[in-house]
């Protein structure tokens, strides 16, 4: 049974996605939703492939950072070195809530990156040549 607190946390977690998606879903024009979900107009196979590549890239980066920290023999942070206070580990494999949150989060991250890159590529307000770059070009 889901508690009221868990339900509220879930709704708050999903709200940033649900509001624009809800507006797009209730629009008279179905293309509004597609512009939100797939601004680059990618074919389905390319959309899912790009999502899989981003997930693989995030996993690679995480493991690379861990490997570099271990290889550097750097001193652990004080929060990680006290044996009386072990690092709290919450397993995600087999935990339904964590799996759902992580899945929704990866989907939201991907939609954010798709829309952000589309905006950066197509908006005239974003400088795209070296001559347009300046110290204060974002202030105006």
N, C-alpha and C positions, 0 to 999 in steps of 0.2 A: 504494500500500500504506500502511495506517495504522500508524504506529509505536506501540510500547507506551506511550510518554509521551503521545502524542495520545489514545490510548484511555483512559488514566487521567484525563487532564484532562477528556475528554468525560463520563466516568462521574461525576466529581466535580461537574461543571457540572449534570448532569441529576438528581443524587441528591435535591435538595430537592423536585423534582417527582415523581420516581419512587416515593419511599417512600410518601407519602400516596396517590398514585394506585394503587400496587400494593396497598396495604391495601384501598382502595375496590374495586378490581377483584376481589380474592379474597374479598370479603365475600359472605355468603349473600344479602344483599339488594341488588339492582342499584340501588336508589334511593340507596345510599350514594355511589356514584360520581357520580350525577347531582347530588346535593347538593354535592359537591365541585366539579364542573365548571360547574354552573349553579345557584348557590344562590338566585337570584332567580326561577327557573323561567321564564325568558324563552323565547319561541318562537325557533326556529333563526335566522330572518331577523333578529330583533332582536338576538340574541347576536352574530352576525357583523357586523351594522351598527354596534353599539356598539364592537366591537373596531376596526373601520375608522375610526370617529370618533376613538377614542383615539390611533390611529397618526397620523391627520392632525393632531390637536392637538399631539402631541409634535413632529412635523415643523415645524408652524407656530411653536411656541415656540422650537425650535432656531434657525430662520432669523430670528425676531424678535430674539433675543439677539445673534446675529451682526450684524444690521443696526444695532442700537442701539450696540454696541461700535464699529463702524466710524463711525457718525454722531457719536459723542462725541469722536472723535479722541484717545481715551485712550492713554497711553503703554503700549506692550506690556510684558508681564512679562519679566523677564530671561531666562527660559527660551525665550521666543519671539523675542527681538531679536538674538541672536548669529548672524550669517550663517555662521559656521564650524560651527554645530550646527543644521542644519535640522530642523524638526519632522518626526518620523517619521510618514509617512502610509502606512497600510495600506489598499489598495483593497478594498472589500467586494464590488463588482459583479464577478461572475465567479469569486469565491473561494468554493468550496463550503463550507469549514469556517466561514468568517465568516458566510456566509448562513444556514447551519444554526444556528449559535450565536445569531445575532440573531433568527431566527425563533422558536427555543425560548424565548429571553429575552422576546420580546414576548408570547408566549403565557403564560409564567409571571407576568409583570407583570400581565397582564389578569386571570388567575385570582386573583392576590393582591388586586387592587383589588376584584374582585367579592366575594370572601369577606370582606375587611375592611369594605367598606361594608355588607354584609349584617349582619355582627356589630354594627357601630356603630348600625345602624338598629333592630335587633331585640333587643339585649341590654339587660336592665333595669339592669345595672351601669353603663351609660353614661348620664351626665346629658344630658337633652334639653331642659330648660327653663332659662330664665335664673336662676330661683330655686335650681336645683340646682347651679349653677356656683359654684366657690369656689377659693381659692388652693391648697388641699390636697385637692381632691376625688379625686385619683388615688392618694393615699397610703394609703387604707384599703382 
